Amino acid sequence: MLLLALLAYAALALLWMRPMSFAAATMLPDAGDPVHLAYVMAWDAHQLVRRPWALFESNSFYPWRHSLAFGDHLLPEAIAVAPVSWLTGNPVLAYNVSTFLALATSGLAMFLLVRELTGSAWGGFAGGLAYAFNGFTFIEIARVQVVHLEWWPLSLLFLARFLRGRRARDAALFALLLALQGLSCTYYLVYSALLLPVWLLVVFAVLRRAPAREEWRALVVGFVLAGLAAAPLLWPYFGRLGEAEGTVSNGADLMAFLTPGQANPIYGRGASEASYAREYIGHVAFVVILAGLWAGWRRGDEGGRTVLRAFTALAAATFLIGVLLALGPVIHIRGVPRGPGLLALVLDVLPVSSLRQTPRFAALSKLGGALLIGIAAGTWSARLPRFVRMGALAVLSLVLPLEHWQRPLYEGARLPVGHEVPAVHRWLATEGTGPLVELPLFAKKRFWAMYLYFATYHWRPVPIGRTSFYPPSHELVAATLARFPDEMSIEVLDRLGVRTVVVHPDLWDADERPHWVAQVERAPRLALVRTFTDGEVLPWLAESRVYRIAPGDATAAAPCRLEGELSRDGWRAASTATSGLGRMLDGRLDTAWTTRRSQAAGDRLRITFGAPAQLTAVALQSGPAFAEFPRNAVLELQDEAGEWSEPALVDRALERWRTVEELMTRPVEAAYVFHFARRRAVGLRVTLASEGMFTAPWTIAEIRAYATCR
């Protein structure tokens, strides 16, 4: 039965992955997250056989150290498919194989857990179907680490064995496998830490006893050993905690748990949003979950099967916690806020605001629900006549995945692999080892993962990419490069040590392309090295030009030193977004004025001084909101006659480098500086001339003015 179950899970995994399963070597779900994650697994495989002790020193986000720690390291996933990476050199194939293994092994893990608890292989099969093939895994197929759910059931299997036999080996395996689930995905690391005390409290409460001394000792030793094993993969993240603050998303609507996805073959049209399927429990599945709760609790005492009753309670608690936390900090029912959710309490107690996708807590409801489904099928099936049992389980096995079936959410993105990889990237691998950048940048940030993907073919450092959380300097560098090949962008690249620039002219709009190409050709510090014409798979790679940046003057002046800060007594602030204006004048970097929404052309901030003042620089500090500096900002000063004028800015390239450098060394204190010839003014205003390429709120923690800049 085990082999048959595995074959069934494997076949269903291929259907769940469509259309990628039909083009596994060349197609990913889309060109955003999956491309980035394919890069991470390729980097892991590359580094494991070269410098495994420097795993986190990836070639992404140059020049930042430990740059792999800006996202999930994916080491468990990468190790499982490392032979694929080493034999084929194909990141796309490795990603798809990993996704396939995630679905098949998650089903198999739940099969083993339910069979351990109930003794029923058919119950295990039903539980595995419910766990691996549901709306959650269907929606999250584009994030391979999120569908690797196999370690939770396996850890619980050894917890069950530990409760029965009290063997230290089982306690150690429980701890190790739970740690592996956490190492597979940062979200699951936090979820596991939240669940562990709940699980232990529930099972021992149901067993009506406290852990014996030897049980405590075995658990503590097991988790200490697991922690020591995991520590090398966790310590690089501690330095990222301050850089990983995020905005917690809205939770799932309560109705999402009861609403099928789009075009479901059983229920018809379903929800208006395909993403609703992520939380959807399933109508039949919910009835079976209730049956499992009743059967596991009522019959858990029969024949000394108290562990089954304990795990029924554990599954119910996990299911309930998953639903409540997925509702987010504010509970919504049919789009109407109804009150604070459980997550609001958790956020007040624990620093987990960086886990932005709160609906992802629904993974816990899938874990608890699938276990209850398996318990129901395992306990009830033994009491039914053979033919009735076979028919009921066949229907259940068909309905469970069909309740979550809908048309493919992802159309698939084809990437060049093997001989289709553009010649420019193969050549870059032989031309040197120094950092490089590919320009112009894609207008859509999600496509920046392509820079990392092509870096797997030359392994040279690149400063721009896609990840979960970005280095503090990343957004400003990207905004600077959006104006390439102006003096500022070239100066910043030079000072970063990036001397190789790969230009893809077809990324510019056709109408603007001649202008930008001419600008590149006239740039005095750019020298053309070589031109490539290929790129059959991706049209924007039809032509690639490699340029070398001539180093600047080694004795060039450093940015001037801001001195003589003006007193802000009597300053009055006004803006198009009036909330929190006083926060930019309170002397604290941990409070800020912000537009809250994405900044837009016409957004304006005005400061009226208490008295006329001589000034030569204005500095805007964003505090911890590193990416929320103003795009395409224009500074104006008001003279004593009430007239507004725009001062001519000086040392713009040096001032931009000052900000980039500060973001790399002391990011919270970094300042966006306007430097100009000294003038007398009674006020200033900053206006956004346009939104720029990238959307983000505009945030100012502090605004300061200076009399001199030496």
C-alpha positions as CSV (number, residue, x, y, z in Angstrom):
1,M,0.0,0.0,0.0
2,L,2.9,2.4,0.7
3,L,4.2,2.1,-2.8
4,L,0.8,2.5,-4.3
5,A,0.2,5.6,-2.2
6,L,3.5,7.1,-3.3
7,L,2.7,6.4,-7.0
8,A,-0.7,8.0,-6.6
9,Y,0.8,11.1,-4.9
10,A,3.4,11.3,-7.6
11,A,0.8,11.2,-10.4
12,L,-1.4,13.8,-8.7
13,A,1.7,16.0,-8.2
14,L,2.3,16.1,-11.9
15,L,-1.3,17.2,-12.4
16,W,-1.1,19.8,-9.6
17,M,2.0,21.3,-11.2
18,R,0.6,21.8,-14.7
19,P,1.7,23.3,-17.0
20,M,5.3,23.1,-15.6
21,S,5.1,19.3,-15.4
22,F,4.9,19.1,-19.2
23,A,8.0,21.3,-19.7
24,A,9.9,20.8,-16.4
25,A,13.3,21.6,-18.0
26,T,12.4,25.0,-19.4
27,M,9.3,26.4,-17.6
28,L,8.7,28.0,-14.2
29,P,5.3,29.1,-12.8
30,D,6.1,32.7,-13.5
31,A,9.1,35.0,-13.9
32,G,9.1,36.4,-10.4
33,D,9.5,34.4,-7.2
34,P,10.2,31.0,-8.8
35,V,13.1,32.5,-10.7
36,H,14.6,33.9,-7.6
37,L,14.1,30.6,-5.7
38,A,15.6,28.6,-8.6
39,Y,18.6,30.9,-8.3
40,V,18.9,30.3,-4.5
41,M,18.9,26.5,-4.9
42,A,21.4,26.7,-7.8
43,W,23.7,28.9,-5.6
44,D,23.5,26.4,-2.7
45,A,24.4,23.5,-5.0
46,H,27.2,25.5,-6.5
47,Q,28.7,26.6,-3.2
48,L,28.3,23.2,-1.4
49,V,31.0,21.6,-3.5
50,R,33.3,24.7,-3.5
51,R,33.1,26.7,-0.3
52,P,30.3,25.4,1.9
53,W,31.5,27.3,4.9
54,A,30.8,30.5,2.9
55,L,27.2,29.5,1.8
56,F,25.7,32.9,2.7
57,E,28.3,34.9,0.8
58,S,26.3,34.6,-2.4
59,N,26.9,36.6,-5.6
60,S,23.6,38.4,-5.1
61,F,23.2,42.0,-3.9
62,Y,26.9,43.0,-4.1
63,P,28.6,44.3,-2.1
64,W,26.6,43.1,0.9
65,R,28.0,40.4,3.1
66,H,25.8,37.3,4.0
67,S,23.6,38.3,1.1
68,L,21.9,35.0,1.0
69,A,20.3,35.9,4.3
70,F,18.1,38.5,2.7
71,G,15.7,35.5,1.9
72,D,15.3,31.9,2.6
73,H,18.5,29.8,2.2
74,L,16.5,26.8,0.9
75,L,19.3,24.4,1.9
76,P,17.1,21.4,2.7
77,E,15.4,21.8,-0.7
78,A,18.7,22.4,-2.5
79,I,20.4,19.3,-1.0
80,A,17.5,17.1,-2.1
81,V,17.9,18.2,-5.7
82,A,21.6,18.9,-5.8
83,P,22.3,15.9,-8.0
84,V,20.0,17.4,-10.6
85,S,21.8,20.7,-10.4
86,W,25.2,19.1,-10.6
87,L,24.4,16.7,-13.5
88,T,22.4,19.2,-15.6
89,G,23.3,22.7,-14.6
90,N,19.7,23.5,-15.1
91,P,18.1,25.6,-12.3
92,V,14.6,25.4,-13.8
93,L,14.6,21.6,-13.8
94,A,16.0,21.5,-10.2
95,Y,13.2,23.8,-9.1
96,N,10.4,21.7,-10.7
97,V,11.9,18.5,-9.4
98,S,11.9,20.1,-5.9
99,T,8.3,21.1,-6.2
100,F,7.3,17.6,-7.4
101,L,9.2,16.1,-4.4
102,A,7.5,18.5,-2.0
103,L,4.0,17.5,-3.1
104,A,4.7,13.7,-3.2
105,T,6.7,13.5,0.0
106,S,4.2,15.7,1.9
107,G,1.4,13.3,1.1
108,L,3.6,10.4,2.0
109,A,4.6,11.9,5.3
110,M,1.0,12.4,6.3
111,F,0.3,8.8,5.2
112,L,3.0,7.5,7.6
113,L,1.7,9.6,10.5
114,V,-1.9,8.6,10.1
115,R,-1.0,4.9,9.7
116,E,1.2,5.2,12.8
117,L,-1.8,6.6,14.8
118,T,-4.6,4.5,13.4
119,G,-3.0,1.4,11.9
120,S,-5.0,2.1,8.7
121,A,-3.2,2.5,5.4
122,W,-6.4,3.8,3.8
123,G,-6.8,6.4,6.4
124,G,-3.2,7.4,5.8
125,F,-3.9,7.7,2.1
126,A,-6.8,10.0,2.6
127,G,-4.9,12.1,5.0
128,G,-2.0,12.4,2.6
129,L,-4.3,13.5,-0.2
130,A,-5.9,16.2,2.0
131,Y,-2.5,17.4,3.1
132,A,-0.6,17.7,-0.2
133,F,-3.3,18.5,-2.7
134,N,-5.4,21.4,-1.6
135,G,-6.0,25.0,-2.4
136,F,-3.0,26.1,-0.3
137,T,-0.5,24.1,-2.3
138,F,-2.2,24.9,-5.5
139,I,-1.8,28.6,-5.0
140,E,1.6,28.5,-3.4
141,I,3.1,26.3,-6.2
142,A,5.2,29.3,-7.2
143,R,7.0,29.3,-3.9
144,V,8.7,26.0,-3.6
145,Q,9.7,26.4,0.1
146,V,6.1,27.0,1.1
147,V,4.9,23.7,-0.4
148,H,7.6,21.7,1.4
149,L,5.4,20.6,4.2
150,E,6.7,17.1,4.7
151,W,8.7,17.6,7.9
152,W,5.7,18.5,10.2
153,P,4.0,15.1,9.9
154,L,7.3,13.2,10.2
155,S,8.1,15.1,13.3
156,L,4.7,14.3,14.8
157,L,5.2,10.7,13.9
158,F,8.2,10.5,16.2
159,L,6.5,12.5,18.9
160,A,3.8,9.8,18.9
161,R,6.5,7.1,19.2
162,F,8.1,9.1,21.9
163,L,4.9,9.3,23.9
164,R,4.4,5.6,23.6
165,G,8.0,4.4,24.1
166,R,9.7,7.3,25.8
167,R,12.9,6.6,23.8
168,A,15.4,9.4,23.6
169,R,16.0,8.6,20.0
170,D,12.4,9.4,19.1
171,A,12.6,12.7,21.0
172,A,15.8,13.6,19.1
173,L,14.1,12.8,15.8
174,F,11.0,14.8,16.7
175,A,13.2,17.8,17.4
176,L,15.4,17.4,14.4
177,L,12.5,17.0,11.9
178,L,10.7,19.9,13.4
179,A,13.9,22.0,13.0
180,L,14.1,20.8,9.4
181,Q,10.6,22.1,8.7
182,G,11.7,25.5,10.1
183,L,14.9,25.5,8.0
184,S,12.8,24.8,4.9
185,C,11.0,28.1,5.2
186,T,11.3,31.1,7.5
187,Y,7.5,31.3,8.0
188,Y,7.5,27.7,9.2
189,L,10.4,28.3,11.6
190,V,8.2,30.8,13.4
191,Y,5.1,28.6,13.1
192,S,6.9,25.7,14.6
193,A,8.2,27.8,17.5
194,L,4.6,28.9,18.1
195,L,3.2,25.4,17.9
196,L,5.8,23.5,19.9
197,P,4.6,24.5,23.4
198,V,0.9,24.2,22.3
199,W,1.5,20.6,21.0
200,L,3.3,19.5,24.2
201,L,0.8,21.1,26.5
202,V,-2.1,19.6,24.6
203,V,-0.8,16.0,24.4
204,F,0.3,15.8,28.0
205,A,-3.0,17.4,29.2
206,V,-5.0,14.8,27.2
207,L,-2.8,12.0,28.5
208,R,-3.5,13.4,32.0
209,R,0.1,13.4,33.2
210,A,3.1,15.6,33.3
211,P,6.3,14.6,31.4
212,A,8.5,12.4,33.5
213,R,12.0,13.5,34.3
214,E,13.5,11.3,31.7
215,E,11.1,12.6,29.1
216,W,12.0,16.2,29.9
217,R,15.7,15.3,29.7
218,A,15.2,13.6,26.3
219,L,13.2,16.5,24.9
220,V,15.7,19.1,26.1
221,V,18.7,17.2,24.8
222,G,16.9,16.6,21.5
223,F,16.1,20.3,21.0
224,V,19.5,21.4,22.1
225,L,21.1,19.1,19.5
226,A,18.7,20.2,16.8
227,G,19.4,23.9,17.7
228,L,23.2,23.3,17.5
229,A,22.8,21.7,14.1
230,A,20.6,24.5,12.9
231,A,22.6,27.3,14.4
232,P,25.1,27.8,11.5
233,L,22.1,28.3,9.2
234,L,20.3,30.7,11.5
235,W,23.1,33.0,12.8
236,P,23.5,35.0,9.6
237,Y,19.8,36.1,9.9
238,F,20.2,37.7,13.3
239,G,22.1,40.6,11.7
240,R,19.2,41.0,9.3
241,L,16.4,41.4,11.9
242,G,16.5,45.2,11.9
243,E,16.5,45.2,8.1
244,A,13.6,42.8,7.7
245,E,10.8,44.8,9.2
246,G,7.7,44.6,7.0
247,T,4.1,45.6,6.9
248,V,1.8,42.8,8.0
249,S,-0.7,42.1,5.2
250,N,-4.4,41.9,5.8
251,G,-5.5,38.4,6.8
252,A,-7.8,36.1,4.9
253,D,-11.5,36.9,5.0
254,L,-13.3,34.3,7.1
255,M,-15.5,33.4,4.1
256,A,-12.4,32.4,2.2
257,F,-12.3,29.2,4.4
258,L,-15.8,28.3,3.1
259,T,-15.6,29.5,-0.5
260,P,-14.2,27.3,-3.4
261,G,-11.8,28.6,-5.9
262,Q,-12.6,29.7,-9.4
263,A,-14.3,27.3,-11.9
264,N,-14.3,24.3,-9.5
265,P,-15.5,21.1,-11.2
266,I,-17.8,20.3,-8.3
267,Y,-19.1,23.6,-7.1
268,G,-19.0,25.7,-10.3
269,R,-17.9,29.2,-10.5
270,G,-16.8,29.6,-6.9
271,A,-15.0,32.7,-5.6
272,S,-14.3,35.8,-7.6
273,E,-10.6,35.6,-6.6
274,A,-8.5,32.6,-7.4
275,S,-6.5,33.2,-4.2
276,Y,-9.5,32.3,-2.1
277,A,-8.6,28.6,-2.8
278,R,-5.6,29.0,-0.6
279,E,-7.7,29.0,2.6
280,Y,-10.7,27.0,1.4
281,I,-11.2,23.9,3.6
282,G,-13.5,22.0,1.4
283,H,-17.2,21.3,2.1
284,V,-16.8,17.5,2.2
285,A,-13.4,17.8,3.9
286,F,-14.9,19.9,6.7
287,V,-17.6,17.3,7.4
288,V,-14.9,14.6,7.5
289,I,-12.7,16.8,9.8
290,L,-15.7,17.0,12.2
291,A,-16.1,13.2,11.9
292,G,-12.4,12.8,12.6
293,L,-12.6,15.0,15.7
294,W,-15.6,12.9,17.0
295,A,-14.1,9.5,16.1
296,G,-10.6,10.3,17.4
297,W,-11.9,11.7,20.7
298,R,-14.6,9.1,21.4
299,R,-12.6,6.1,20.2
300,G,-9.2,7.2,21.2
301,D,-9.5,5.4,24.6
302,E,-10.4,2.1,23.0
303,G,-7.7,-0.6,23.3
304,G,-5.3,1.7,25.1
305,R,-5.1,4.2,22.2
306,T,-4.8,7.3,24.3
307,V,-2.1,8.7,22.0
308,L,-4.7,8.8,19.3
309,R,-7.0,10.9,21.4
310,A,-4.1,13.2,22.3
311,F,-3.2,13.6,18.6
312,T,-6.9,14.3,17.8
313,A,-6.8,17.2,20.3
314,L,-3.4,18.3,18.8
315,A,-4.8,18.3,15.3
316,A,-7.9,20.2,16.4
317,A,-5.8,22.8,18.1
318,T,-3.5,23.2,15.1
319,F,-6.4,23.5,12.8
320,L,-8.0,26.2,14.9
321,I,-4.8,28.1,15.5
322,G,-4.1,28.1,11.7
323,V,-7.6,29.5,10.9
324,L,-7.5,32.2,13.6
325,L,-4.0,33.4,12.8
326,A,-4.7,33.4,9.0
327,L,-7.5,35.9,9.7
328,G,-4.8,38.5,10.4
329,P,-4.6,41.2,13.0
330,V,-8.2,42.4,12.1
331,I,-10.9,39.8,11.4
332,H,-12.9,40.4,8.2
333,I,-16.2,38.7,7.3
334,R,-17.4,39.4,3.8
335,G,-14.9,42.3,3.6
336,V,-16.3,44.0,6.7
337,P,-13.9,44.4,9.7
338,R,-15.3,42.8,12.8
339,G,-12.7,43.2,15.4
340,P,-9.1,42.3,16.4
341,G,-7.8,38.9,15.6
342,L,-5.5,36.5,17.5
343,L,-2.6,37.6,15.4
344,A,-2.9,41.1,16.9
345,L,-2.1,39.6,20.3
346,V,0.8,37.6,18.8
347,L,2.3,40.7,17.2
348,D,2.2,42.6,20.5
349,V,4.1,39.8,22.2
350,L,6.5,38.5,19.5
351,P,8.6,40.3,16.9
352,V,7.2,38.5,13.8
353,S,6.0,41.5,11.8
354,S,8.5,40.6,9.1
355,L,6.2,37.6,8.2
356,R,4.1,39.7,6.0
357,Q,1.8,37.1,4.3
358,T,-0.5,36.4,7.2
359,P,-2.9,34.2,5.1
360,R,0.0,31.7,4.9
361,F,-0.9,30.6,8.5
362,A,-3.5,28.6,6.7
363,A,-0.8,25.9,6.3
364,L,-1.5,25.0,9.9
365,S,-5.2,24.5,9.2
366,K,-4.2,22.1,6.4
367,L,-1.9,20.2,8.7
368,G,-4.5,19.8,11.5
369,G,-7.4,19.3,9.1
370,A,-5.6,16.6,7.1
371,L,-4.6,14.7,10.2
372,L,-8.3,14.7,11.3
373,I,-9.4,13.5,7.9
374,G,-6.9,10.7,8.1
375,I,-8.1,9.8,11.6
376,A,-11.7,9.8,10.4
377,A,-11.0,7.6,7.4
378,G,-8.7,5.3,9.5
379,T,-11.1,4.8,12.4
380,W,-14.4,4.6,10.5
381,S,-13.2,2.4,7.6
382,A,-12.4,-0.5,9.8
383,R,-16.0,-0.7,10.9
384,L,-17.5,-0.8,7.4
385,P,-18.1,-3.8,5.2
386,R,-15.3,-4.4,2.8
387,F,-17.0,-3.3,-0.4
388,V,-18.7,-0.3,1.3
389,R,-15.3,0.7,2.7
390,M,-13.6,0.5,-0.7
391,G,-16.4,2.5,-2.4
392,A,-16.4,5.2,0.3
393,L,-12.7,5.6,0.3
394,A,-12.6,5.7,-3.5
395,V,-15.2,8.5,-3.5
396,L,-13.4,10.3,-0.7
397,S,-10.0,10.0,-2.5
398,L,-11.6,11.6,-5.6
399,V,-13.5,14.3,-3.9
400,L,-10.8,15.6,-1.6
401,P,-8.5,16.9,-4.4
402,L,-11.4,17.8,-6.7
403,E,-12.8,20.2,-4.1
404,H,-9.7,22.3,-4.7
405,W,-9.2,21.8,-8.4
406,Q,-9.4,24.9,-10.7
407,R,-7.8,26.1,-13.8
408,P,-4.0,26.7,-13.6
409,L,-3.3,29.9,-11.8
410,Y,0.1,30.3,-13.5
411,E,0.5,30.2,-17.2
412,G,4.2,29.4,-17.0
413,A,7.3,31.4,-18.0
414,R,9.8,29.8,-20.4
415,L,13.4,30.4,-19.6
416,P,16.5,29.8,-21.7
417,V,18.6,26.8,-20.5
418,G,21.5,24.9,-21.9
419,H,22.5,26.0,-25.4
420,E,19.7,28.6,-25.4
421,V,21.4,30.6,-22.7
422,P,22.5,33.9,-24.3
423,A,26.1,33.9,-25.5
424,V,26.8,37.1,-23.5
425,H,26.2,35.3,-20.2
426,R,28.4,32.3,-21.2
427,W,31.1,34.8,-22.3
428,L,30.9,36.7,-19.0
429,A,31.9,33.5,-17.2
430,T,35.2,33.5,-19.1
431,E,35.9,37.2,-19.1
432,G,36.5,37.8,-15.4
433,T,35.2,37.5,-11.9
434,G,34.4,41.1,-11.1
435,P,30.9,42.4,-10.4
436,L,28.6,43.5,-13.2
437,V,25.2,45.0,-13.7
438,E,22.6,44.5,-16.5
439,L,20.8,47.6,-17.7
440,P,18.3,49.1,-18.2
441,L,16.4,47.8,-15.3
442,F,13.0,46.1,-15.9
443,A,10.1,48.5,-15.2
444,K,8.5,45.7,-13.1
445,K,10.5,44.8,-10.0
446,R,9.4,41.2,-10.0
447,F,11.5,40.6,-13.2
448,W,14.7,41.6,-11.4
449,A,15.0,37.9,-10.5
450,M,16.2,37.4,-14.1
451,Y,19.5,39.1,-13.2
452,L,20.0,36.4,-10.5
453,Y,19.0,33.6,-12.9
454,F,21.5,34.6,-15.5
455,A,24.1,35.0,-12.8
456,T,24.0,31.2,-12.3
457,Y,25.7,30.9,-15.7
458,H,28.6,33.2,-14.9
459,W,28.6,33.4,-11.0
460,R,29.9,37.0,-11.0
461,P,28.6,39.4,-8.3
462,V,25.5,41.5,-9.2
463,P,24.1,44.4,-7.2
464,I,20.4,44.2,-8.3
465,G,18.0,41.3,-7.8
466,R,14.8,40.0,-6.2
467,T,14.4,38.6,-2.7
468,S,12.2,38.6,0.4
469,F,13.9,41.6,2.1
470,Y,16.2,43.9,0.3
471,P,19.5,45.4,1.5
472,P,19.0,49.0,2.8
473,S,20.9,50.5,-0.2
474,H,19.3,48.4,-2.9
475,E,16.3,50.6,-3.7
476,L,18.4,53.8,-3.9
477,V,21.0,52.1,-6.1
478,A,18.2,50.8,-8.4
479,A,16.6,54.3,-8.6
480,T,20.0,55.7,-9.4
481,L,20.6,53.2,-12.2
482,A,17.2,54.0,-13.7
483,R,18.8,57.2,-15.1
484,F,21.8,55.3,-16.6
485,P,24.0,56.5,-18.3
486,D,24.1,59.8,-16.5
487,E,27.0,61.0,-14.4
488,M,25.4,60.0,-11.1
489,S,24.7,56.4,-12.1
490,I,28.2,55.9,-13.5
491,E,29.8,57.5,-10.4
492,V,27.9,55.2,-8.0
493,L,28.7,52.1,-10.0
494,D,32.4,53.1,-10.1
495,R,32.6,53.7,-6.4
496,L,30.8,50.4,-5.8
497,G,33.5,48.7,-7.8
498,V,31.1,47.7,-10.6
499,R,33.1,48.3,-13.8
500,T,31.2,45.9,-16.3
501,V,27.9,47.0,-17.6
502,V,25.8,44.8,-19.9
503,V,23.3,46.9,-21.9
504,H,20.2,45.3,-23.4
505,P,18.9,48.1,-25.8
506,D,15.6,46.3,-26.4
507,L,14.5,46.9,-22.9
508,W,14.0,50.6,-23.6
509,D,10.7,51.5,-25.3
510,A,11.0,51.6,-29.0
511,D,10.3,55.3,-29.2
512,E,13.0,56.2,-26.6
513,R,15.5,53.6,-27.6
514,P,17.5,55.7,-30.1
515,H,17.9,58.5,-27.5
516,W,19.2,56.2,-24.8
517,V,21.5,54.3,-27.1
518,A,23.0,57.6,-28.2
519,Q,23.5,58.6,-24.6
520,V,25.3,55.4,-23.9
521,E,27.5,55.8,-27.0
522,R,28.4,59.4,-26.0
523,A,29.1,58.7,-22.3
524,P,32.8,59.6,-21.9
525,R,33.5,56.9,-19.3
526,L,31.9,54.0,-21.1
527,A,34.0,51.9,-23.5
528,L,32.3,49.2,-25.7
529,V,34.0,45.8,-25.3
530,R,31.8,43.5,-27.3
531,T,28.3,43.2,-28.9
532,F,26.2,40.0,-28.9
533,T,23.2,39.3,-31.1
534,D,21.2,36.3,-29.9
535,G,18.5,35.6,-27.4
536,E,16.0,33.4,-29.3
537,V,13.8,32.6,-26.2
538,L,13.6,36.1,-24.7
539,P,13.2,39.0,-27.2
540,W,14.8,41.6,-24.9
541,L,18.1,39.7,-25.2
542,A,18.2,40.0,-29.0
543,E,21.1,42.4,-28.6
544,S,23.5,42.7,-25.7
545,R,26.4,45.2,-25.4
546,V,29.1,44.9,-22.9
547,Y,30.7,48.2,-21.7
548,R,33.6,48.9,-19.4
549,I,33.5,51.8,-17.0
550,A,36.7,53.8,-16.9
551,P,37.8,54.3,-13.3
552,G,37.3,57.8,-11.9
553,D,40.0,60.0,-10.4
554,A,41.3,58.2,-7.3
555,T,41.8,61.6,-5.7
556,A,38.3,62.8,-6.4
557,A,36.7,64.8,-3.6
558,A,34.6,63.1,-0.9
559,P,31.2,64.4,-0.2
560,C,31.3,67.5,1.9
561,R,30.7,67.3,5.7
562,L,27.4,68.8,6.9
563,E,27.8,71.3,9.7
564,G,25.9,74.0,11.5
565,E,22.5,72.4,11.8
566,L,19.8,75.0,12.0
567,S,17.6,75.1,15.0
568,R,14.1,73.8,14.3
569,D,12.4,75.9,16.9
570,G,9.4,77.5,15.4
571,W,9.3,75.3,12.3
572,R,5.9,74.5,10.9
573,A,5.2,71.6,8.5
574,A,2.4,71.1,6.0
575,S,2.0,68.5,3.3
576,T,-0.4,66.8,1.0
577,A,-0.5,63.9,3.5
578,T,-1.0,65.6,6.9
579,S,-0.8,62.6,9.2
580,G,2.1,62.7,11.6
581,L,3.7,65.9,10.5
582,G,5.2,66.6,13.9
583,R,7.1,63.3,13.8
584,M,9.6,64.6,11.3
585,L,10.6,67.3,13.8
586,D,10.6,65.4,17.1
587,G,14.3,64.3,17.0
588,R,13.5,60.6,16.8
589,L,14.3,58.3,13.9
590,D,11.9,55.6,15.1
591,T,8.9,57.9,14.4
592,A,8.1,59.3,11.0
593,W,5.7,61.2,8.7
594,T,4.6,59.1,5.8
595,T,2.2,59.2,2.8
596,R,1.2,55.6,3.7
597,R,0.2,55.0,0.1
598,S,2.6,54.9,-2.9
599,Q,4.2,58.2,-3.6
600,A,2.8,60.1,-6.6
601,A,3.6,63.1,-8.7
602,G,2.5,66.2,-6.9
603,D,3.1,64.9,-3.4
604,R,4.5,67.9,-1.5
605,L,6.1,68.7,1.9
606,R,6.5,72.3,3.0
607,I,8.5,73.7,6.0
608,T,8.2,77.3,7.2
609,F,11.1,78.4,9.3
610,G,10.6,80.3,12.5
611,A,12.9,83.1,11.2
612,P,14.9,83.7,8.0
613,A,18.0,81.5,7.8
614,Q,21.1,81.0,5.7
615,L,21.4,77.4,4.6
616,T,23.3,75.3,2.1
617,A,21.9,71.8,2.5
618,V,18.7,70.0,3.3
619,A,18.7,66.4,4.6
620,L,15.8,64.0,4.6
621,Q,16.2,60.9,6.8
622,S,13.9,57.9,6.4
623,G,15.0,56.0,9.5
624,P,14.3,52.3,9.3
625,A,12.1,52.8,6.2
626,F,15.2,52.5,3.9
627,A,13.3,52.2,0.6
628,E,10.9,55.1,1.2
629,F,13.0,58.0,0.1
630,P,11.5,60.5,-2.4
631,R,11.7,59.6,-6.1
632,N,12.5,62.4,-8.5
633,A,12.2,65.1,-5.8
634,V,12.5,68.8,-6.5
635,L,13.6,71.2,-3.8
636,E,12.5,74.8,-3.7
637,L,13.4,77.6,-1.3
638,Q,11.2,80.6,-0.4
639,D,12.8,84.0,-0.1
640,E,11.7,86.8,2.2
641,A,9.6,88.3,-0.6
642,G,7.6,85.1,-0.6
643,E,8.9,83.9,-4.0
644,W,9.8,80.2,-4.6
645,S,12.7,79.2,-6.7
646,E,14.7,76.0,-7.3
647,P,18.4,76.2,-6.3
648,A,21.0,74.7,-8.5
649,L,22.2,71.5,-6.8
650,V,25.9,70.9,-6.6
651,D,27.9,67.7,-6.3
652,R,24.8,65.6,-7.1
653,A,26.8,62.4,-7.9
654,L,28.9,62.8,-4.7
655,E,25.8,63.4,-2.6
656,R,24.1,60.3,-4.0
657,W,27.1,58.3,-3.2
658,R,27.1,59.7,0.3
659,T,23.6,58.4,0.8
660,V,24.4,55.0,-0.7
661,E,27.4,54.6,1.5
662,E,25.5,55.6,4.6
663,L,22.8,53.0,3.8
664,M,25.6,50.4,3.6
665,T,27.3,51.4,6.9
666,R,24.7,53.1,9.2
667,P,21.4,52.7,7.4
668,V,19.0,54.1,10.0
669,E,20.9,57.4,10.1
670,A,21.3,57.7,6.3
671,A,20.2,61.0,4.8
672,Y,19.0,62.0,1.3
673,V,20.8,65.3,0.8
674,F,20.1,68.4,-1.4
675,H,23.3,70.5,-1.6
676,F,23.3,73.9,-3.1
677,A,25.1,77.3,-2.9
678,R,24.4,79.0,0.4
679,R,21.1,81.0,0.3
680,R,18.9,82.9,2.7
681,A,15.4,81.5,2.9
682,V,12.3,81.5,5.1
683,G,11.0,78.1,4.1
684,L,11.5,75.1,1.8
685,R,9.3,72.7,0.0
686,V,10.0,69.3,-1.6
687,T,7.7,68.2,-4.5
688,L,7.7,64.9,-6.3
689,A,7.9,65.6,-10.0
690,S,7.0,62.0,-11.0
691,E,6.5,58.6,-9.3
692,G,9.6,57.1,-10.8
693,M,9.9,53.5,-11.8
694,F,9.3,51.9,-8.4
695,T,6.3,52.4,-6.1
696,A,6.8,52.9,-2.3
697,P,5.4,55.3,0.3
698,W,7.3,58.5,1.0
699,T,8.6,58.6,4.6
700,I,10.5,61.2,6.5
701,A,11.7,60.4,10.0
702,E,13.6,63.7,10.3
703,I,14.1,66.7,8.1
704,R,17.2,68.9,8.8
705,A,18.8,71.9,7.3
706,Y,22.5,73.0,7.5
707,A,24.3,76.3,7.3
708,T,27.6,74.9,5.9
709,C,28.9,71.9,4.0
710,R,32.7,71.7,4.1
